[in-house]
Amino acid sequence: MNLTVKTAWLPAFVLVLVAACAGLSFAQEITPEQMKAIYDEVKTPYKYGIILEPPKNKSVDCPNVFRYGDKWYLVYVQLEKDSENKTLGYTTQLAVSDDLLHWQPLGTILPAGAEGTWDQCNSGGGVSLFDTTWGGSNTLQTYEGRYWLSYLGGPHPGYETPPLFIGVASTDDPSKPKAWQKLPSPVLKTTDEDVRPFERETLYKSYIFRDPDKTLGSEFVMFYNAKPPRNSERIGAAISDDMKNWRRYGENFLLENKHPTDEKRGVISGDPQIVKMKGLWVMFYFGAFWKDGAFDTFAASRDLVNWTKWEGPDLIRTSEPWDKTFAHKPWILKHDGVVYHFYCAVGDKGRAIALATSKDMRQQP
């Protein structure tokens, strides 16, 4: 009789356990309604136009915008060329604005490294520890009394010539056009012992933010895109306790996209920017070549590991002469009720930095 009772209870227990596991999985899902609400919150249908043109025979790329004091600052990368018009590599530049619309370049904050160093041809950076609160202060947080950025660096001239590694630099004042202090060695390399298959050739754009809850086990989190030889770029993560020593998180990438009919075709998921919106992590990133062109989109997560990708309209796509080739590489913020979407525009102005907004700002003086 006792055996019969125990046997009878077993299926019910299994069903409860399965239901509990299914409920846990379901709790990680972001619903279509939540994804649509994010899209409606961040969409910017009004293209303001180019806000920063490249200097002659150069290109500008990868906008990062933050507030410091009573002004706005734009950190961006610039593709340098020599006197014979041969491509050298990236430096990192700074511009300033009073209103997020009109920008004045200030100068270089991250030059290429000295001859013989690991980053002698490339120092393409983006700010770290941006306030991730959506519609928050839009300022940079400090660590050990300093402001931080991460950058892709490499020793070979040309456009993103591999290998490219990730380095870190800091400053006491992010508003000044002076060189940030670099750590002497890269913090992530393609030759590290913990390198994963998806990142064995090149490490690209990185974004470091602070997570006080230590969701992944550490306070500082880095998301970045990378690729193996002759393959797609995917987005993975690393974590740190001190901004200087980094270790990979997990055994593989956290986000990828594929071409719908040709899985061997190389596509790009890159340049992640992460914010916190109504309890959800939202990753803005750009995509390329799994459908026509290059464009900005987003994904959302509850735990920074499982990401639900938006399948609806792109946040930015080509439509104007100045972005007729590519409209991609997002930096998105909200200020005074207006969403500002900065992006790299490739078109009749070369490779420049453009802006789209949630409110029509084209009549602003």
Secondary structure, 3 states (H helix, E strand, C coil): CHHHHHHHHHHHHHHHHHHHHHHHHHHHCCCHHHHHHHHHHHCCCEEEEEEECCCCCCEEEEEEEEEECCEEEEEEEEEEECCCCCEEEEEEEEEEECCCCCCEEEEEEECCCCCCCCCCCEEEEEECCECCECCCCCEECCECCEEEEEEEEECCCCCCCCCEEEEEEEECCCCCCCCCEECCCCCECCCCCCCCHHHCCEEEEEEEEECCCCCCCCCEEEEEEEECCCCCEEEEEEEECCCCCEEEECCCCCECCCCCCCCCCCCEEEEEEEEEECCEEEEEEEEECCCCCEEEEEEEECCCCCEEECCCCCCECCCCHHHCCEEEEEEEEEECCEEEEEEEEEECCEEEEEEEECCCCCCCC
